């Protein structure tokens, strides 16, 4: 084979990977709107209001005969969706690695979630059970879809490109979330001008996220390609797959050490995201409009933060850059403890700090983990990664709630979360990343 032929094939392969990367970005663009508009802004208050309309005189609803406070129904539905996702993800991940056919599974997860989200348009009156069911399906489907999406990263990006590619994916997601949230907020705020009731406006916003998710998923489905399965001796499907995944990961203790560090500091990140609005409203006395603007500010700056931290990783390596971001998280929370009440400008400064480190922390964690995955087990291991992301994100809220219960102060509750970033820093700093990559059977990048 001539040199020119080899070069031509290498060029074609590189061009094919770039095309797949561009398509891959669009799945984040497609599904992040669900996280932002549905979960973060609209569904919680709306589903709670629907449940309250269905409640008895004591304020309880009775799904399957179980008495549940109407105000807790949304939180319980989210928890149930996490349980479903934790059970399903390793099964789907194992199937994806055995067959090499990730794309049909990604399509199934994406369109299941998109259909459930679009179906939220019919969530009116007192149909709280319908809302809970759709939330469980959509949330679990998003977790499965993100697991499959993440597992493509080691296949479409060479080691030296993964930090940048992962960061661009997160940036695409935050950009889409910001764009659609602005449109939804205009519709919601001026619903009378559009001839819609407040309820109808919310339902349109919810359904639009599902339509967006489904429409833009077509892009990665057209550009991504399946690889031949590289796993031999496939494990039988079912709960045995979950046990097999755990047993296999025990053979890679350094990968598990990274997952433990990620579990800790990511729990802190997720808790800050979920509890910042409570802190703003209850402790700082800020209004709903201020909190919504802060959410938008976080989304917009997360785009810039993800791209900037991707560039920093080229110089300092992903591990050092993540460690730096954990220091930044600690400083940001400490500053938040001292914020004056009823001062929106300072709350926006806090939101800016969160936005700048949020996207990069998540993007570089994903790319760093991709180096620690044994070849041919991408989906299986990323199911464990997603389980760490979503399945264990209750420790932070528990600490936040317990601290508030003991002290009666949201300031004490918010500063208690510093523990997650300090412990995560210590655990991550102790992981010998180069040796972990080598023991996983992968090439060690120059900068890591």
C-alpha positions as CSV (number, residue, x, y, z in Angstrom):
1,X,0.0,0.0,0.0
2,X,1.5,3.3,-1.1
3,X,2.2,6.3,1.2
4,X,-0.3,8.4,-0.6
5,X,-3.0,5.8,-0.1
6,X,-2.2,5.6,3.7
7,X,-2.4,9.4,4.0
8,X,-5.6,9.5,2.1
9,X,-7.2,6.9,4.3
10,X,-6.0,8.7,7.4
11,X,-7.4,12.0,6.1
12,X,-10.7,10.3,5.4
13,X,-10.8,8.8,8.9
14,X,-10.0,12.2,10.5
15,X,-12.7,13.9,8.4
16,X,-15.2,11.2,9.4
17,X,-14.4,11.6,13.1
18,X,-14.9,15.4,12.8
19,X,-18.3,14.8,11.1
20,X,-19.3,12.5,13.9
21,X,-18.2,15.0,16.5
22,X,-20.3,17.7,15.0
23,X,-23.3,15.4,15.0
24,X,-22.5,14.3,18.6
25,X,-22.6,17.8,19.9
26,X,-26.2,18.1,18.7
27,X,-27.5,15.4,21.2
28,X,-26.5,17.7,24.0
29,X,-28.2,20.6,22.1
30,X,-31.3,18.4,21.8
31,X,-31.8,17.0,25.3
32,X,-30.4,19.8,27.5
33,X,-33.6,21.8,26.9
34,X,-35.5,19.2,29.0
35,X,-33.1,19.7,31.9
36,X,-33.3,23.4,31.8
37,X,-36.9,24.3,30.9
38,X,-38.7,21.2,32.2
39,X,-36.9,20.1,35.4
40,X,-35.2,23.3,36.5
41,X,-37.9,25.9,35.8
42,X,-41.5,24.8,34.9
43,X,-42.4,21.2,35.9
44,X,-41.8,21.3,39.6
45,X,-44.1,24.2,40.5
46,X,-46.7,23.2,37.9
47,X,-46.9,19.5,38.8
48,X,-47.1,20.5,42.5
49,X,-50.1,22.8,41.7
50,X,-51.8,19.9,39.8
51,X,-51.3,17.6,42.7
52,X,-52.7,20.1,45.2
53,X,-55.8,20.4,43.1
54,X,-56.3,16.6,43.4
55,X,-55.5,16.5,47.1
56,X,-58.0,15.7,49.8
57,X,-58.9,18.0,52.6
58,X,-55.7,17.2,54.5
59,X,-53.5,18.0,51.5
60,X,-52.7,14.4,50.5
61,X,-52.9,12.6,47.2
62,X,-53.1,8.8,47.1
63,X,-51.1,7.3,44.2
64,X,-51.7,3.5,44.3
65,X,-53.4,4.0,47.7
66,X,-50.3,5.5,49.3
67,X,-50.9,8.8,51.1
68,X,-48.4,11.4,49.9
69,X,-48.4,15.1,50.6
70,X,-49.1,17.0,47.4
71,X,-46.1,19.2,48.0
72,X,-43.8,16.1,48.0
73,X,-45.2,14.4,44.9
74,X,-42.8,16.0,42.5
75,X,-39.7,15.2,44.6
76,X,-40.9,11.6,45.0
77,X,-41.5,11.2,41.3
78,X,-37.9,12.4,40.6
79,X,-36.6,9.9,43.1
80,X,-38.5,7.1,41.5
81,X,-37.2,8.1,38.1
82,X,-33.6,7.8,39.5
83,X,-34.3,4.3,40.8
84,X,-35.7,3.2,37.4
85,X,-32.7,4.7,35.6
86,X,-30.2,3.1,38.0
87,X,-31.7,-0.3,37.2
88,X,-32.0,0.2,33.5
89,X,-28.7,1.9,32.6
90,X,-26.3,-1.0,33.2
91,X,-28.6,-3.4,31.3
92,X,-28.8,-1.1,28.3
93,X,-25.0,-0.3,28.6
94,X,-24.2,-4.0,28.6
95,X,-26.4,-4.6,25.6
96,X,-24.8,-1.8,23.7
97,X,-21.3,-3.1,24.3
98,X,-22.3,-6.7,23.5
99,X,-23.9,-5.8,20.2
100,X,-22.0,-2.7,19.2
101,X,-25.4,-1.2,18.2
102,X,-25.6,1.9,20.3
103,X,-27.4,4.1,17.8
104,X,-30.8,2.2,17.9
105,X,-30.7,2.2,21.7
106,X,-29.9,5.9,21.7
107,X,-32.8,6.5,19.4
108,X,-35.2,4.4,21.6
109,X,-34.1,6.3,24.7
110,X,-34.3,9.7,23.1
111,X,-37.7,9.3,21.5
112,X,-39.2,7.7,24.6
113,X,-38.1,10.7,26.6
114,X,-39.2,13.2,23.9
115,X,-42.6,11.6,23.6
116,X,-43.1,11.6,27.4
117,X,-42.1,15.2,27.6
118,X,-44.3,16.2,24.7
119,X,-47.2,14.4,26.4
120,X,-46.9,16.8,29.3
121,X,-49.1,19.1,27.2
122,X,-52.0,17.1,28.4
123,X,-51.1,17.6,32.0
124,X,-54.0,19.8,33.1
125,X,-56.8,19.7,35.7
126,X,-55.9,17.2,38.5
127,X,-54.0,14.7,36.4
128,X,-51.2,14.4,38.8
129,X,-50.7,10.7,38.2
130,X,-50.2,11.3,34.5
131,X,-47.7,14.0,35.3
132,X,-45.8,11.7,37.7
133,X,-45.7,8.9,35.1
134,X,-44.5,11.1,32.3
135,X,-41.8,12.6,34.6
136,X,-40.5,9.1,35.6
137,X,-40.4,8.0,32.0
138,X,-38.8,11.2,30.6
139,X,-36.2,11.5,33.4
140,X,-35.2,7.8,33.2
141,X,-35.0,7.9,29.4
142,X,-32.8,11.0,29.6
143,X,-30.4,9.2,31.9
144,X,-30.2,6.2,29.6
145,X,-29.7,8.4,26.5
146,X,-27.0,10.5,28.2
147,X,-25.2,7.3,29.2
148,X,-25.2,6.1,25.6
149,X,-24.3,9.6,24.3
150,X,-21.3,9.8,26.7
151,X,-20.1,6.4,25.7
152,X,-19.4,7.6,22.1
153,X,-16.8,10.0,23.3
154,X,-13.8,7.5,23.4
155,X,-14.8,6.3,19.9
156,X,-15.2,9.7,18.1
157,X,-12.3,11.6,19.7
158,X,-8.6,10.7,19.9
159,X,-7.2,11.1,23.5
160,X,-5.6,14.5,22.8
161,X,-8.9,15.9,21.6
162,X,-11.4,14.6,24.2
163,X,-11.2,17.6,26.6
164,X,-12.0,20.0,23.8
165,X,-14.7,17.8,22.3
166,X,-16.4,17.1,25.6
167,X,-16.3,20.8,26.5
168,X,-17.9,21.8,23.2
169,X,-20.7,19.3,23.8
170,X,-21.5,20.8,27.2
171,X,-21.3,24.3,25.6
172,X,-23.8,23.2,22.9
173,X,-26.2,22.0,25.6
174,X,-26.1,25.1,27.7
175,X,-26.5,27.3,24.7
176,X,-29.6,25.4,23.7
177,X,-31.0,25.5,27.2
178,X,-30.5,29.3,27.3
179,X,-32.1,29.9,23.9
180,X,-35.2,27.9,24.5
181,X,-35.6,29.1,28.1
182,X,-35.6,32.8,26.9
183,X,-38.3,31.9,24.3
184,X,-40.3,30.0,26.9
185,X,-40.1,32.8,29.5
186,X,-41.3,35.3,26.9
187,X,-44.3,33.1,26.1
188,X,-45.0,32.5,29.8
189,X,-44.6,36.1,30.9
190,X,-46.8,37.5,28.0
191,X,-49.3,34.5,27.8
192,X,-52.3,36.9,27.7
193,X,-50.9,38.5,24.6
194,X,-50.7,35.1,22.9
195,X,-54.3,34.3,23.9
196,X,-53.2,31.6,26.4
197,X,-54.0,31.0,30.0
198,X,-51.1,30.6,32.4
199,X,-51.6,26.9,32.6
200,X,-51.7,26.5,28.8
201,X,-48.5,28.6,28.5
202,X,-46.7,26.3,30.9
203,X,-48.0,23.2,29.0
204,X,-46.8,24.6,25.7
205,X,-43.4,25.3,27.2
206,X,-43.2,21.7,28.6
207,X,-44.2,20.2,25.2
208,X,-41.9,22.4,23.2
209,X,-38.9,20.8,25.1
210,X,-40.0,17.4,24.0
211,X,-40.5,18.5,20.3
212,X,-37.0,20.1,20.4
213,X,-35.5,17.0,21.9
214,X,-37.0,14.8,19.2
215,X,-36.3,17.0,16.3
216,X,-32.6,17.7,17.0
217,X,-31.9,14.0,17.9
218,X,-32.2,13.4,14.2
219,X,-28.8,15.0,13.7
220,X,-26.6,12.6,15.8
221,X,-28.6,9.7,14.5
222,X,-27.6,10.6,10.9
223,X,-24.0,11.2,11.7
224,X,-22.9,8.8,14.4
225,X,-22.0,5.3,13.4
226,X,-22.0,2.0,15.2
227,X,-18.7,0.1,15.7
228,X,-18.2,-3.7,15.8
229,X,-18.6,-5.0,19.3
230,X,-15.2,-5.7,21.0
231,X,-16.5,-7.6,24.0
232,X,-16.3,-11.4,23.9
233,X,-18.0,-13.8,26.2
234,X,-21.1,-11.6,26.5
235,X,-23.0,-11.7,29.7
236,X,-26.6,-12.6,29.7
237,X,-29.0,-9.7,29.9
238,X,-31.0,-9.0,33.0
239,X,-29.9,-8.2,36.6
240,X,-26.8,-10.4,36.0
241,X,-25.4,-7.6,33.9
242,X,-25.4,-5.2,36.8
243,X,-23.5,-7.6,38.9
244,X,-21.1,-8.3,36.1
245,X,-20.4,-4.6,35.6
246,X,-19.6,-4.2,39.3
247,X,-17.3,-7.3,39.3
248,X,-15.5,-6.0,36.2
249,X,-14.9,-2.6,37.6
250,X,-13.3,-4.1,40.7
251,X,-10.5,-5.2,38.4
252,X,-9.8,-1.5,37.8
253,X,-9.5,0.1,41.3
254,X,-8.1,3.3,40.1
255,X,-11.1,3.9,37.8
256,X,-13.3,3.2,40.8
257,X,-11.2,5.7,42.8
258,X,-11.9,8.4,40.2
259,X,-15.6,7.5,40.3
260,X,-15.7,7.9,44.1
261,X,-14.1,11.3,43.8
262,X,-16.5,12.3,41.1
263,X,-19.5,11.0,43.1
264,X,-18.5,13.3,46.0
265,X,-17.8,16.5,44.2
266,X,-20.5,16.1,41.6
267,X,-23.0,15.6,44.4
268,X,-22.0,19.0,45.7
269,X,-22.4,20.5,42.3
270,X,-25.9,19.1,41.8
271,X,-27.0,20.2,45.3
272,X,-25.8,23.8,44.6
273,X,-27.8,23.8,41.4
274,X,-31.0,22.5,43.0
275,X,-30.8,24.5,46.2
276,X,-29.5,27.9,45.0
277,X,-33.0,29.1,44.3
278,X,-34.2,28.1,47.7
279,X,-31.3,29.9,49.3
280,X,-32.0,33.0,47.1
281,X,-35.7,33.1,47.9
282,X,-35.8,32.0,51.6
283,X,-32.5,33.4,52.9
284,X,-31.9,36.4,50.6
285,X,-35.5,37.4,50.1
286,X,-35.2,37.5,46.3
287,X,-38.2,37.4,43.9
288,X,-39.0,34.8,41.2
289,X,-38.0,37.1,38.4
290,X,-34.5,37.6,40.0
291,X,-34.1,33.8,40.3
292,X,-35.1,33.2,36.7
293,X,-32.6,35.8,35.5
294,X,-30.0,34.1,37.6
295,X,-30.8,30.7,36.0
296,X,-30.4,32.2,32.6
297,X,-27.1,33.8,33.6
298,X,-25.8,30.5,34.8
299,X,-26.8,28.9,31.5
300,X,-25.1,31.5,29.3
301,X,-21.9,31.7,31.3
302,X,-21.6,27.9,31.5
303,X,-21.1,28.0,27.7
304,X,-18.1,30.3,28.0
305,X,-16.9,28.5,31.1
306,X,-16.9,25.1,29.4
307,X,-15.0,26.3,26.4
308,X,-12.5,28.3,28.6
309,X,-11.8,25.3,30.8
310,X,-11.4,23.1,27.8
311,X,-8.6,25.4,26.7
312,X,-7.0,25.4,30.1
313,X,-6.9,21.6,30.0
314,X,-4.7,21.8,26.9
315,X,-2.1,23.5,28.9
316,X,-2.5,22.2,32.4
317,X,-4.2,18.8,31.8
318,X,-7.8,17.8,32.8
319,X,-7.0,16.6,36.3
320,X,-5.3,19.9,37.4
321,X,-8.0,22.0,35.7
322,X,-10.8,20.0,37.5
323,X,-8.9,20.5,40.8
324,X,-8.7,24.2,40.1
325,X,-12.4,24.3,39.5
326,X,-13.1,22.6,42.9
327,X,-11.1,25.4,44.5
328,X,-13.2,27.9,42.6
329,X,-16.4,26.1,43.8
330,X,-15.2,26.4,47.4
331,X,-14.5,30.1,47.0
332,X,-17.8,30.7,45.4
333,X,-19.8,29.0,48.1
334,X,-17.8,30.8,50.8
335,X,-18.6,34.1,49.1
336,X,-22.3,33.0,48.9
337,X,-22.4,32.6,52.7
338,X,-21.7,36.3,53.1
339,X,-24.1,37.6,50.5
340,X,-26.3,40.4,51.8
341,X,-30.1,39.9,51.8
342,X,-32.3,41.6,49.1
343,X,-29.3,42.5,47.0
344,X,-30.0,41.0,43.5
345,X,-26.7,42.3,42.0
346,X,-24.6,40.3,44.4
347,X,-26.7,37.2,43.8
348,X,-26.1,37.7,40.0
349,X,-22.3,37.8,40.8
350,X,-22.7,34.5,42.7
351,X,-24.6,33.0,39.7
352,X,-21.8,34.2,37.4
353,X,-19.2,32.3,39.5
354,X,-21.3,29.2,39.4
355,X,-21.8,29.4,35.7
356,X,-18.2,29.9,34.9
357,X,-17.1,26.7,36.7
358,X,-20.2,24.6,36.2
359,X,-19.8,23.5,32.5
360,X,-16.1,23.0,32.6
361,X,-16.2,20.9,35.8
362,X,-18.7,18.5,34.2
363,X,-17.2,18.5,30.7
364,X,-13.6,17.7,31.9
365,X,-14.8,15.1,34.3
366,X,-16.5,13.3,31.4
367,X,-13.5,13.4,29.2
368,X,-11.1,12.4,32.0
369,X,-13.3,9.4,32.8
370,X,-13.3,8.4,29.1
371,X,-9.6,7.7,29.3
372,X,-10.2,5.3,32.3
373,X,-12.6,3.0,30.4
374,X,-11.3,-0.3,29.1
375,X,-11.7,-0.5,25.3
376,X,-15.0,-2.1,24.2
377,X,-16.8,-1.4,27.5
378,X,-17.6,2.2,27.0
379,X,-21.4,2.0,27.4
380,X,-21.2,-0.4,30.4
381,X,-18.7,1.8,32.3
382,X,-20.5,5.1,31.4
383,X,-23.7,3.5,32.9
384,X,-21.7,3.4,36.2
385,X,-20.7,7.1,35.6
386,X,-24.3,8.2,35.0
387,X,-25.3,6.2,38.1
388,X,-22.7,8.2,40.1
389,X,-24.1,11.3,38.5
390,X,-27.8,10.7,39.1
391,X,-28.2,7.7,41.3
392,X,-26.2,9.1,44.3
393,X,-27.3,12.8,44.1
394,X,-29.2,12.6,47.4
395,X,-26.4,13.0,49.9
396,X,-25.9,16.7,49.3
397,X,-29.6,17.6,49.6
398,X,-29.7,15.4,52.8
399,X,-26.8,17.3,54.3
400,X,-28.3,20.6,53.2
401,X,-31.7,19.8,54.8
402,X,-30.2,18.4,58.0
403,X,-27.9,21.4,58.5
404,X,-30.9,23.7,58.1
405,X,-33.0,21.6,60.5
406,X,-30.3,21.7,63.1
407,X,-29.3,25.4,62.7
408,X,-32.4,27.1,61.2
409,X,-30.0,28.9,58.9
410,X,-29.8,28.5,55.1
411,X,-26.4,30.2,55.3
412,X,-25.1,27.3,57.4
413,X,-26.8,24.9,55.0
414,X,-25.1,26.4,51.9
415,X,-21.6,26.6,53.5
416,X,-21.9,22.9,54.6
417,X,-21.7,21.9,51.0
418,X,-18.0,23.0,50.9
419,X,-17.3,19.6,52.5
420,X,-18.1,17.9,49.2
421,X,-15.7,20.0,47.2
422,X,-12.9,19.7,49.8
423,X,-13.3,15.9,50.1
424,X,-13.6,15.5,46.3
425,X,-10.4,17.6,45.8
426,X,-8.5,15.3,48.2
427,X,-9.8,12.1,46.6
428,X,-9.2,13.3,43.0
429,X,-5.7,14.6,43.8
430,X,-4.8,11.1,45.1
431,X,-5.7,9.3,41.9
432,X,-2.5,8.6,39.8
433,X,-4.3,9.3,36.5
434,X,-1.5,8.3,34.1
435,X,-1.2,4.9,35.8
436,X,-5.0,4.5,35.8
437,X,-5.2,5.2,32.1
438,X,-2.4,2.7,31.4
439,X,-3.9,0.0,33.5
440,X,-7.2,0.4,31.7
441,X,-5.4,-0.5,28.5
442,X,-5.4,3.0,26.9
443,X,-2.7,5.3,25.5
444,X,-1.7,8.0,27.9
445,X,-2.1,11.5,26.4
446,X,0.8,14.0,26.8
447,X,-1.4,16.3,28.9
448,X,-3.8,14.7,31.3
